[in-house]
């Protein structure tokens, strides 16, 4: 992904609500399935890591990206943004 594409996705992510939270239980198989389904439907999702989690936002984003075959667009504070292109091509690049 180029820096120009990443910048466009960051701009689109500003309007996306945070849908998923990683808490003290970490990342479960059920969460991975839900995020995978959301990426198929939306391409771009935002999540956050709660303070009681044993993971940082960067660690959570990288693990989720690896397990859902997506890319980390941005990590700021406790929030992260993931992107995976689908056949629908919702976020035209």
C-alpha positions as protocol buffer text, in pm:
chain_id: "A"
residue {
  index: 1
  type: UNK
  ca { x: 0 y: 0 z: 0 }
}
residue {
  index: 2
  type: UNK
  ca { x: 139 y: 339 z: -95 }
}
residue {
  index: 3
  type: UNK
  ca { x: 146 y: 636 z: 140 }
}
residue {
  index: 4
  type: UNK
  ca { x: -110 y: 811 z: -81 }
}
residue {
  index: 5
  type: UNK
  ca { x: -351 y: 517 z: -52 }
}
residue {
  index: 6
  type: UNK
  ca { x: -292 y: 498 z: 323 }
}
residue {
  index: 7
  type: UNK
  ca { x: -366 y: 873 z: 358 }
}
residue {
  index: 8
  type: UNK
  ca { x: -694 y: 833 z: 169 }
}
residue {
  index: 9
  type: UNK
  ca { x: -797 y: 540 z: 389 }
}
residue {
  index: 10
  type: UNK
  ca { x: -709 y: 736 z: 705 }
}
residue {
  index: 11
  type: UNK
  ca { x: -939 y: 1013 z: 585 }
}
residue {
  index: 12
  type: UNK
  ca { x: -1222 y: 767 z: 520 }
}
residue {
  index: 13
  type: UNK
  ca { x: -1167 y: 608 z: 863 }
}
residue {
  index: 14
  type: UNK
  ca { x: -1235 y: 939 z: 1039 }
}
residue {
  index: 15
  type: UNK
  ca { x: -1607 y: 894 z: 969 }
}
residue {
  index: 16
  type: UNK
  ca { x: -1617 y: 524 z: 1063 }
}
residue {
  index: 17
  type: UNK
  ca { x: -1730 y: 440 z: 1418 }
}
residue {
  index: 18
  type: UNK
  ca { x: -1519 y: 208 z: 1630 }
}
residue {
  index: 19
  type: UNK
  ca { x: -1692 y: -129 z: 1602 }
}
residue {
  index: 20
  type: UNK
  ca { x: -1471 y: -368 z: 1795 }
}
residue {
  index: 21
  type: UNK
  ca { x: -1303 y: -365 z: 2134 }
}
residue {
  index: 22
  type: UNK
  ca { x: -1014 y: -579 z: 2252 }
}
residue {
  index: 23
  type: UNK
  ca { x: -1043 y: -627 z: 2626 }
}
residue {
  index: 24
  type: UNK
  ca { x: -876 y: -822 z: 2903 }
}
residue {
  index: 25
  type: UNK
  ca { x: -957 y: -1154 z: 2731 }
}
residue {
  index: 26
  type: UNK
  ca { x: -751 y: -1054 z: 2427 }
}
residue {
  index: 27
  type: UNK
  ca { x: -836 y: -1170 z: 2076 }
}
residue {
  index: 28
  type: UNK
  ca { x: -1068 y: -1471 z: 2053 }
}
residue {
  index: 29
  type: UNK
  ca { x: -1154 y: -1690 z: 1754 }
}
residue {
  index: 30
  type: UNK
  ca { x: -1505 y: -1542 z: 1763 }
}
residue {
  index: 31
  type: UNK
  ca { x: -1365 y: -1188 z: 1739 }
}
residue {
  index: 32
  type: UNK
  ca { x: -1147 y: -1286 z: 1443 }
}
residue {
  index: 33
  type: UNK
  ca { x: -1453 y: -1431 z: 1265 }
}
residue {
  index: 34
  type: UNK
  ca { x: -1657 y: -1115 z: 1333 }
}
residue {
  index: 35
  type: UNK
  ca { x: -1379 y: -887 z: 1209 }
}
residue {
  index: 36
  type: UNK
  ca { x: -1327 y: -1106 z: 902 }
}
residue {
  index: 37
  type: UNK
  ca { x: -1700 y: -1080 z: 822 }
}
residue {
  index: 38
  type: UNK
  ca { x: -1695 y: -702 z: 880 }
}
residue {
  index: 39
  type: UNK
  ca { x: -1397 y: -662 z: 647 }
}
residue {
  index: 40
  type: UNK
  ca { x: -1587 y: -854 z: 377 }
}
residue {
  index: 41
  type: UNK
  ca { x: -1884 y: -623 z: 419 }
}
residue {
  index: 42
  type: UNK
  ca { x: -1710 y: -287 z: 475 }
}
residue {
  index: 43
  type: UNK
  ca { x: -1342 y: -317 z: 372 }
}
residue {
  index: 44
  type: UNK
  ca { x: -1243 y: -59 z: 636 }
}
residue {
  index: 45
  type: UNK
  ca { x: -1303 y: -107 z: 1009 }
}
residue {
  index: 46
  type: UNK
  ca { x: -1196 y: 67 z: 1325 }
}
residue {
  index: 47
  type: UNK
  ca { x: -1141 y: -88 z: 1665 }
}
residue {
  index: 48
  type: UNK
  ca { x: -998 y: 5 z: 2001 }
}
residue {
  index: 49
  type: UNK
  ca { x: -810 y: -161 z: 2283 }
}
residue {
  index: 50
  type: UNK
  ca { x: -942 y: -116 z: 2634 }
}
residue {
  index: 51
  type: UNK
  ca { x: -711 y: -9 z: 2916 }
}
residue {
  index: 52
  type: UNK
  ca { x: -752 y: -342 z: 3095 }
}
residue {
  index: 53
  type: UNK
  ca { x: -617 y: -534 z: 2795 }
}
residue {
  index: 54
  type: UNK
  ca { x: -277 y: -700 z: 2813 }
}
residue {
  index: 55
  type: UNK
  ca { x: -209 y: -592 z: 2451 }
}
residue {
  index: 56
  type: UNK
  ca { x: -117 y: -259 z: 2304 }
}
residue {
  index: 57
  type: UNK
  ca { x: -319 y: -124 z: 2012 }
}
residue {
  index: 58
  type: UNK
  ca { x: -25 y: -192 z: 1778 }
}
residue {
  index: 59
  type: UNK
  ca { x: 3 y: -556 z: 1893 }
}
residue {
  index: 60
  type: UNK
  ca { x: -371 y: -612 z: 1858 }
}
residue {
  index: 61
  type: UNK
  ca { x: -385 y: -451 z: 1514 }
}
residue {
  index: 62
  type: UNK
  ca { x: -90 y: -653 z: 1382 }
}
residue {
  index: 63
  type: UNK
  ca { x: -228 y: -982 z: 1518 }
}
residue {
  index: 64
  type: UNK
  ca { x: -575 y: -914 z: 1376 }
}
residue {
  index: 65
  type: UNK
  ca { x: -428 y: -809 z: 1041 }
}
residue {
  index: 66
  type: UNK
  ca { x: -225 y: -1129 z: 1020 }
}
residue {
  index: 67
  type: UNK
  ca { x: -523 y: -1350 z: 1111 }
}
residue {
  index: 68
  type: UNK
  ca { x: -771 y: -1176 z: 877 }
}
residue {
  index: 69
  type: UNK
  ca { x: -534 y: -1118 z: 584 }
}
residue {
  index: 70
  type: UNK
  ca { x: -582 y: -741 z: 610 }
}
residue {
  index: 71
  type: UNK
  ca { x: -352 y: -441 z: 644 }
}
residue {
  index: 72
  type: UNK
  ca { x: -300 y: -204 z: 934 }
}
residue {
  index: 73
  type: UNK
  ca { x: -381 y: 144 z: 807 }
}
residue {
  index: 74
  type: UNK
  ca { x: -329 y: 341 z: 1127 }
}
residue {
  index: 75
  type: UNK
  ca { x: -274 y: 305 z: 1500 }
}
residue {
  index: 76
  type: UNK
  ca { x: -329 y: 613 z: 1718 }
}
residue {
  index: 77
  type: UNK
  ca { x: -346 y: 585 z: 2094 }
}
residue {
  index: 78
  type: UNK
  ca { x: -575 y: 294 z: 2172 }
}
residue {
  index: 79
  type: UNK
  ca { x: -749 y: 292 z: 1831 }
}
residue {
  index: 80
  type: UNK
  ca { x: -658 y: 103 z: 1514 }
}
residue {
  index: 81
  type: UNK
  ca { x: -785 y: 86 z: 1157 }
}
residue {
  index: 82
  type: UNK
  ca { x: -775 y: -224 z: 936 }
}
residue {
  index: 83
  type: UNK
  ca { x: -835 y: -250 z: 560 }
}
residue {
  index: 84
  type: UNK
  ca { x: -887 y: -541 z: 324 }
}
residue {
  index: 85
  type: UNK
  ca { x: -989 y: -493 z: -37 }
}
residue {
  index: 86
  type: UNK
  ca { x: -1285 y: -703 z: -156 }
}
residue {
  index: 87
  type: UNK
  ca { x: -1433 y: -780 z: -495 }
}
residue {
  index: 88
  type: UNK
  ca { x: -1699 y: -514 z: -432 }
}
residue {
  index: 89
  type: UNK
  ca { x: -1419 y: -254 z: -421 }
}
residue {
  index: 90
  type: UNK
  ca { x: -1611 y: -22 z: -188 }
}
residue {
  index: 91
  type: UNK
  ca { x: -1317 y: 211 z: -114 }
}
residue {
  index: 92
  type: UNK
  ca { x: -1212 y: 279 z: -471 }
}
residue {
  index: 93
  type: UNK
  ca { x: -837 y: 327 z: -480 }
}
